[in-house]
Amino acid sequence: MKNSLIVLFFICAGIVTGSLVAMLTANVNALSWLSYGLKFGLTDPFVLDLNVLQISFGLAFNLNISVIIFVSIAVVIAYQVTGRRRRR
C-alpha cells in the first residue's frame, strides 16, 4: 500500500511538472514541440437536474509530449525508489 502511494505521488508530480514545462516552453521556438498535444473529454459538462439537486459531470484531459516524457521519467524513478524491479 505504501509503495503504491509513492508511485501515485511520483505520477502526479510528473503530470504537474510536465504541464508546467509545456506552459513555459510554448513560446520558445526550439522547445515549442514539448507543448504539442491534444485535449479530449467532456468539455461541455453533462448536467443532471433533479429539481432539488443539480449535478454536473465533466472530465477533460490535456495530454501533451512534455507530460508523457515526465510521467515516464517519474514512473522509472518511483519504481527505483520503491525497490520494485522485474525478476528474471
HELIX and SHEET records of a PDB file:
HELIX    1   1 LYS A    2  LEU A   24  1                                  23    
HELIX    2   2 ASN A   29  SER A   35  5                                   7    
HELIX    3   3 ILE A   65  THR A   82  1                                  18    
SHEET    1   A 2 GLY A  37  ASP A  49  0                                        
SHEET    2   A 2 GLN A  54  ASN A  64 -1                                        
END                                                                             
